[in-house]
């Protein structure tokens, strides 16, 4: 055995069980078409009924149509094949879309809250029956649109953003319908802005998690579903592994994760089958889809360049 330092790399790109964003193509088309038509109808009737609530909700629905277009575009781009410059493809566009969707939702909430506070001081006379009927249609359309994304929202942050948009709209329409019904029988026009503020609070709370997770992924944080300590324990317990270092885990998209790690193995490279077993276990147990494992014998000192204050390149 010589003192030559030997590096071996294993890239696993076969047998992936990623969720296919294209499965949601029809859902996006259907939801975008329905909501675009509803925005036009809602704004028109809001103008006729002198309901700022309906017109404000129409503006919120318009922001959701833009959000759906954003999420759909990212779902399509994330399937683009890798190229010379984008060696991972454009998977991370789904992270950017989730982040943009969260920010768009918060901006829309701010606009609704501003309008609601303004109406609290001078509640306008509103055609309650028209408001109730149009909001009822909104509940059906937005509820159906949200249902189309329920399944995908559990494993994809980008689809979850689209789902939250539609669910938020359903809640807003429900609130407007309740306020409209109450205004038919009473003169409590202040109910409309009060219910709007309550709904905005609920939306902000639910959106905060989406914003936090998308920011973390954008900053290459370890995805929330991965247990780093358990993964380290597994790698250290692999036969022949004396130590590990330079373990990096990050989200490549809202559905895929990647990992690089150095395995210190004094006896040298153990063979492709050994590496393949580790890669398969990382995929099945920890949902890491792309792995790069570097084997070292530990004959020289290595330290992670990301932890060094120097700006010079770290050379192995």
Buried (B, 14 or more C-beta within 10 A) or exposed (E): EEEEEBEBEBEBEEEEEBBEBEEBEEBBEEBBEBBBEBBEBBBBBBEEBBBBBBBBBBBBBBBBBBBBBBBBBBBBBBBEEEEEEEEEBBBBBBBBBBBBBBBBBBEBBEBBBEBBEEBBEEBEEBBBEBBBBBBBBBBEBBBBBBBBBBBBBEBBBBBBBBBBBBBBBBBBBBBBBBBBBBBEEEEEBBBBBBBBBEBBEBBBEBBEBBBEBBBBBBEBEBBEEBEEEEBEEBBEEBEBBEEBBBBBBBBBBBBBBBBBBBBBBEEEBBEEEBBEBBBEBBBEEBBBBBBBBBBBBBEEEBEEEEEEEEEEEEEE
